[in-house]
Amino acid sequence: MNTAADPTSTDSADTPPLSARATFKALYGYVRPHRWTVALGLLCALVGAAGGLLQPLATKALVDRLSSGQTITTIVLSLTALVLLGTVFGALSGYVLERTAESVVLAARRGLIGRLLRLRISEVDRIPPGDLMSRVTSDTTLLRAVTTRELVSGITGVVTLVAALVLMAVLDAVLLGVTLGVLAVAGGAVALVMPKISEATERSQEAVGEISTELERAFGAYRTVKASGAEERESARVVAAAQRAWQHGVRSAKWEALAKSADVLAVELAFLAVLAVGGARVASGAIPVSTLIAFLLYVFYLTDPVYRLVDAATQYQEGSAAIARITRAQQLSTEDQELGSLTSPAPSRPGTGPASVRFEQVSFRYRPELPEIHREVTFDVPAGGMTAFVGPSGAGKSTVFALLERFHEATGGRVLVDGRDVRDWSLPRLRDSIGYVEQDAPVLAGTLRENLLFAAPDASEEDLADVLVRTRLDTLVARLPEGLDTLVGHRGSTLSGGERQRVAIARALLRRPRLLLLDEATSQLDAVNELAVRDIVAEAARETTVLVVAHRLSTVTGADRIVVMEAGRVRAVGTHAELVEGDELYAELAATQLLAPAR
C-alpha cells in the first residue's frame, strides 16, 4: 500500500513555525563549529570599519589646518592609509567569511543527507521526495549568507553604527538628535516588513520543493509520459509550480526592495535635515564649518552600517525560513541504527544458517485513521525451505515483507526472526540477514557491477561470476560493450524488465542471506528465464529460508508450504495439494493460474 502524500503538499502545514529562540538556537548550531573563524572575519571587518570611522575626523582636521594655513601632508597620508587599511581588511574579512560559509553549507548538507537516508519509510511516504531534495539543495544554500557573512555584517553594522553615533554626539548633540529622529521613523517602517519577507521566502522555498517533486514525478515515469502524449500536461504541472515560486519570490523581492529603499531614503533625509539645521548652527557660530563637514560625512557613513543592518535583517528572515524547513526535516522520525533492547545474548550472526520466521497475532495499519492491513496474522515458517504467500489484491502479502524488514512496525502482536522479536534486533544485523527483491526490481543509475555489488560490496569476483551464471546474466554481460562496467542508465533504462529483475535477484543472492524475500520476483520473466530462476530459488531454499509473494501457479506449486491470505488475515496454510482440496479461495486462484495482481 502506498501512502504517499499529494505531490504539492509539504510537512509545513501541520507543523507550527519555529520560534525566534528556536531559530537562533538552530542558527548558532551551524555557526558554533566555525565560531573562531567567524570571529576572525568579524575582527577583520571591525578593523576595516574602524578605518572608515576615523576618516571624517581626519577630514575635520584637514579643514581646520587649511583654515589656519598649516601643512596638510600628514593628514593626507593618514587619510590614504585609512582608506587602504579599510580596503585590505574588508577584502580579507570577505574571503574568510565566504570560505566559512561554504563549509557551513557542506556540513549542513552532510548532516541532512545522512538523516534523510535514515528516515522511516512512513515519513518518505508522507513527504514528496522532491520536497526533501530541495531542502538539501535550495534551502541549505540560503544558510550561506545568514550564518556567516550577514551575521558578521549585522554585528559590524551595530558596532560601527554605535561608534559613529558616539563620535557624532561628540561633534554636536543637536545634529545627532536630528539624525536619530529621521532614522527612527525609517527603522519603524523597516521593522513592519521583515515578517513579510520571511513568510514570502518560506512559501517560495516550498514552491521550489514542488518543482523538484513534479520533475521527479515526470522523470520517474518518463516513458509512460511520452507514450501517453502527456508532455504538455506534465510540463504545465511543473511550470505551475515554477510560477508559484516566482510569485512568492517576487513578493519577497518587493518587501526587500521596500526595506532597502527605506534605508537609503532615511540617510538622504537625515543628510538634508542635518544640512539645514547644521547650516543654521554654523551661521550662528554655534559650530565651525569643519564640524558640519565631518558630521555630514558621518551621515553619509551611516549608509553603510544602516544598509548592513537592513540587509542582515532581510537575509535573516530568508535564512530563518530555510532554517525552519531544514529543522523540520531534521525532526522527521528516523530508523534506530543502534542495538535493540536485548537483555540476553545477541541473535546469531548473519550467515550461520537459515532463519525461522513467526508472526504472532500481528496487526498493522499505516496510520491511525486508515484501516488495518493485517488483522491478527499468525503463521510459522521453520528454518529452510520455501514458503509462498498468495491471495487477492490487498490481502497484505507484501506487508509481511515490510514488517520483516522493519520498514514499518507492527501495531499489535509480534514479528519474530529466530525466535526473537525483530524490534530486539539492531537494524543493521537484521537486514544483514535478509536478501530482499522488490516487486518493481529497482536498478540504480551506475554500472552493472555497482548494482550487483550494491548489497554485498565485498563479494569476490568468483562469487560474482557464479551468481551471473546462476541468474543467466552471463549472456547479458557478454554482449554489453563494457561488460560489467557498462552504464545501465537512469533506473536501469537500458535493461529490459526481465533483466532488471534478474539483476535484483543476483544482488540479493550475492548477499548470502539467511532469509530471502522475493516479492513477485519472476513477474517480468519469460518462460525460459522463469524456469531458470525457479531452479535458483529451489537451490537457495536448501541453504536459506525463502519467502515468496507470487501470483503464478508455477511459482508456488513447488513450495514447502503456502500461506493463503485474504483481507489481512491468514485464511489457510498447507501444501498445494492440501489447499486445492481444502480451501475454496486457493482452489479458485489455482484454477485461474493465480493471476490476481499482487498486493
Residue pairs with C-beta under 8 A, 6 or more apart in sequence:
1 366
1 373
1 394
1 399
1 599
2 125
3 122
3 125
3 126
3 366
3 367
3 370
4 125
4 126
4 128
5 125
5 126
5 127
5 128
6 128
7 128
7 130
7 210
7 213
7 214
7 217
8 128
8 210
8 213
8 241
9 127
9 128
10 127
10 128
10 131
10 206
10 209
11 126
11 127
11 131
11 328
11 332
12 202
12 206
12 324
12 325
12 328
15 328
17 324
18 26
18 320
18 323
18 324
18 327
22 327
23 320
23 323
23 324
26 323
26 326
26 327
27 146
27 147
27 151
27 319
27 320
27 323
30 104
30 107
30 108
30 143
30 147
31 38
31 104
31 147
31 148
31 151
33 107
34 100
34 103
34 104
34 148
37 96
37 99
37 100
38 97
38 100
38 148
38 151
38 152
40 96
41 93
41 96
41 97
41 100
41 148
41 152
42 93
42 152
42 155
42 156
44 89
44 90
44 92
44 93
44 96
45 89
45 90
45 93
45 152
45 153
45 156
46 156
46 159
46 160
47 85
47 89
48 85
48 86
48 87
48 88
48 89
48 90
48 93
49 86
49 156
49 159
49 160
49 305
50 86
51 82
51 83
51 85
51 86
51 89
52 82
52 86
52 160
52 301
52 304
53 160
53 163
53 164
53 167
53 301
54 82
55 79
55 82
55 83
55 297
55 301
56 167
56 294
56 295
56 297
56 298
56 301
57 167
57 294
58 75
58 78
58 79
58 82
59 79
59 293
59 294
59 297
60 171
60 290
60 291
60 293
60 294
61 75
62 72
62 75
62 76
62 79
63 289
63 290
63 293
63 294
64 288
64 290
65 71
65 72
65 75
66 72
67 290
93 152
94 149
97 148
97 149
97 152
98 148
98 149
100 148
101 143
101 144
101 145
101 147
101 148
101 149
102 144
104 143
104 144
104 147
104 148
105 140
105 141
105 143
105 144
108 140
108 143
108 326
109 136
109 140
111 330
112 135
112 136
112 140
112 326
112 329
112 330
113 136
115 329
115 330
115 332
115 334
116 132
116 135
116 136
116 329
116 332
118 334
118 335
118 337
119 332
119 333
119 334
119 335
120 332
120 333
120 334
120 335
120 407
120 408
121 402
121 407
121 408
122 333
122 366
122 367
122 408
123 332
123 333
123 334
124 132
125 366
127 332
128 209
128 210
128 213
128 216
129 212
129 213
129 216
130 209
130 210
130 211
130 212
130 213
130 214
130 215
130 216
130 217
131 206
131 209
131 210
131 212
131 213
132 209
132 329
133 209
133 212
133 216
134 205
134 208
134 209
134 211
134 212
135 209
135 325
135 326
135 329
137 212
138 205
138 208
138 209
139 205
139 322
139 325
139 326
140 322
140 326
141 322
142 201
142 205
142 318
142 319
142 321
142 322
143 319
143 322
143 323
143 326
145 315
145 318
145 319
146 315
146 316
146 318
146 319
146 320
146 322
146 323
147 319
150 311
150 312
150 315
150 316
150 319
151 312
153 308
153 311
153 312
154 308
154 309
154 312
154 313
154 316
156 305
156 308
157 304
157 305
157 306
157 307
157 308
157 309
157 312
158 305
158 309
160 304
160 305
160 308
161 302
161 305
161 306
161 309
164 298
164 301
164 302
164 305
165 176
165 180
167 298
168 175
168 176
168 179
168 295
168 298
169 176
171 287
171 291
171 294
171 295
171 298
172 278
172 281
172 287
172 291
172 295
174 277
174 281
174 286
175 274
175 277
175 278
175 281
175 292
175 295
178 270
178 273
178 274
178 277
179 270
179 273
179 274
179 299
179 302
181 273
182 266
182 269
182 270
182 273
183 266
183 270
183 302
183 306
185 266
186 262
186 263
186 265
186 266
186 269
187 266
189 262
190 259
190 262
190 263
190 310
190 313
193 255
193 258
193 259
194 259
194 313
194 314
194 317
195 317
196 251
196 255
197 252
197 255
197 256
197 259
197 314
197 317
197 318
198 317
198 318
198 320
198 321
199 321
200 248
200 249
200 251
200 252
200 255
201 248
201 252
201 317
201 318
201 321
201 322
202 321
202 324
202 325
203 244
203 248
203 251
204 245
204 248
204 249
204 251
204 252
205 321
205 322
205 325
206 325
207 241
207 242
207 244
207 245
207 247
207 248
208 245
210 241
210 244
210 245
211 238
211 241
211 242
211 245
213 241
214 234
214 237
214 238
214 241
215 238
217 234
217 237
218 225
218 234
218 237
218 238
219 490
220 491
224 230
225 231
225 234
252 318
255 314
256 314
259 310
259 313
259 314
260 307
260 310
260 311
260 314
262 310
263 303
263 306
263 307
263 310
264 303
264 307
266 306
267 299
267 300
267 302
267 303
267 306
270 299
270 302
271 296
271 299
271 300
274 292
274 295
274 296
274 299
275 296
278 287
278 292
278 295
278 296
279 292
281 287
281 292
282 288
282 289
282 292
335 406
335 427
336 427
337 426
337 427
337 428
338 426
339 346
339 426
340 423
340 424
340 425
340 426
341 423
341 424
342 420
342 424
346 429
347 417
347 418
347 420
347 424
347 425
347 429
348 355
348 418
348 514
349 429
350 429
350 432
350 433
350 513
350 514
351 512
351 514
352 514
353 383
353 514
354 383
354 384
354 385
354 514
354 515
354 543
354 544
354 545
355 383
355 417
355 418
355 433
355 514
355 515
355 544
355 545
356 380
356 381
356 382
356 383
356 416
356 417
356 418
356 419
356 545
357 380
357 381
357 387
357 404
357 415
357 416
357 417
357 515
357 545
357 547
358 379
358 380
358 381
358 414
358 415
358 416
358 419
359 377
359 378
359 379
359 400
359 403
359 413
359 414
359 415
359 416
360 378
360 413
360 414
360 415
360 416
361 376
361 377
361 378
361 412
361 413
361 414
362 374
362 376
362 377
362 378
362 403
362 410
362 412
362 413
362 414
362 415
363 372
363 374
363 375
363 376
363 377
363 410
363 411
363 412
363 413
364 372
364 373
364 374
364 396
364 399
364 403
364 408
364 410
364 411
364 412
365 371
365 372
365 373
365 411
366 373
366 408
372 411
372 568
373 396
373 399
373 568
374 396
374 399
374 403
374 410
374 568
374 569
375 567
375 568
375 569
376 412
376 413
376 569
377 396
377 400
377 413
377 565
377 568
377 569
377 570
378 413
378 570
379 563
379 570
379 573
381 387
381 545
381 547
381 561
382 545
383 418
383 545
384 541
384 542
384 543
384 544
384 545
385 541
385 545
385 546
385 560
385 561
386 537
386 538
386 541
386 546
386 547
386 548
386 558
386 559
386 560
387 545
387 546
387 547
387 548
387 559
387 560
387 561
387 562
387 563
388 547
388 548
388 549
388 550
388 555
388 556
388 559
388 561
388 562
388 563
389 397
389 400
389 547
389 548
389 549
389 550
389 562
389 563
389 565
390 397
390 549
390 550
390 551
390 556
390 562
390 563
390 564
390 565
390 586
390 589
390 594
391 397
391 564
391 565
391 566
391 571
391 585
391 589
391 596
392 566
392 585
392 589
392 596
393 596
393 597
393 598
393 599
394 567
394 599
395 565
395 566
395 567
395 568
395 599
396 565
396 568
397 549
397 565
397 598
397 599
398 439
398 519
398 549
398 598
398 599
399 408
400 547
400 549
401 436
401 517
401 519
401 547
401 549
402 408
403 409
403 410
403 415
403 422
404 415
404 417
404 422
404 434
404 515
404 517
404 547
405 430
405 431
405 434
405 436
405 517
406 422
406 423
406 427
406 430
406 431
409 423
414 421
415 421
415 422
416 422
417 425
417 430
417 433
417 515
422 430
432 511
433 513
433 514
433 515
434 513
434 514
434 515
434 516
434 517
435 455
435 508
435 509
435 511
435 512
435 513
435 515
435 516
435 517
435 544
436 508
436 517
436 519
437 501
437 504
437 505
437 507
437 508
437 516
437 517
437 518
437 519
437 521
438 504
438 519
439 519
439 520
439 523
439 549
439 598
439 599
441 497
441 500
441 501
441 503
441 504
441 521
441 524
442 491
442 492
442 500
442 504
443 451
443 488
443 491
443 492
443 495
443 500
443 503
443 504
444 450
444 451
444 454
444 491
444 492
445 487
445 488
445 489
445 490
445 491
446 487
446 488
447 482
447 484
447 485
447 486
447 487
447 488
448 477
448 480
448 483
448 484
448 485
448 486
448 488
448 503
449 464
449 484
449 485
451 488
451 492
451 503
451 507
452 459
452 464
452 467
452 468
452 484
452 503
452 506
452 507
452 510
453 459
453 464
453 507
453 510
454 507
455 507
455 508
455 510
455 511
456 463
456 507
456 510
456 511
456 512
459 510
463 510
464 484
464 510
465 474
467 473
467 506
467 509
467 510
468 474
468 477
468 506
470 506
470 509
470 536
470 539
471 502
471 503
471 505
471 506
471 509
471 532
471 533
471 536
472 502
472 529
472 532
473 499
473 502
473 503
473 506
476 495
476 499
476 502
477 483
477 484
480 486
486 494
487 494
488 494
488 495
489 495
492 499
492 500
492 503
495 503
496 524
497 524
498 524
498 525
498 526
498 529
500 524
501 521
501 522
501 523
501 524
501 525
502 525
502 529
502 533
504 521
505 518
505 521
505 533
505 536
508 516
508 518
509 516
509 536
509 540
513 544
514 544
514 545
515 544
515 545
515 547
516 537
516 540
516 544
516 545
516 546
516 547
517 547
518 537
518 546
518 547
518 548
518 549
518 550
519 549
519 598
520 549
520 550
520 551
520 598
521 533
521 537
521 548
522 530
522 533
522 534
522 550
522 552
522 555
523 551
523 552
523 598
525 533
530 552
530 554
530 555
534 554
534 555
534 558
537 546
537 548
538 558
540 546
541 560
548 555
548 556
548 559
549 598
550 556
550 594
551 594
551 595
551 596
551 597
551 598
552 593
552 594
552 595
553 590
553 593
553 594
555 594
556 562
556 576
556 594
557 576
559 575
559 576
560 575
561 573
561 574
561 575
562 573
562 574
562 575
562 576
562 579
562 586
563 570
563 572
563 573
564 570
564 571
564 572
564 573
564 579
564 583
564 585
564 586
565 571
566 585
571 583
571 585
571 586
572 579
572 582
572 583
572 585
572 586
574 582
574 583
576 590
579 586
579 587
579 590
580 586
580 587
580 590
581 587
589 596
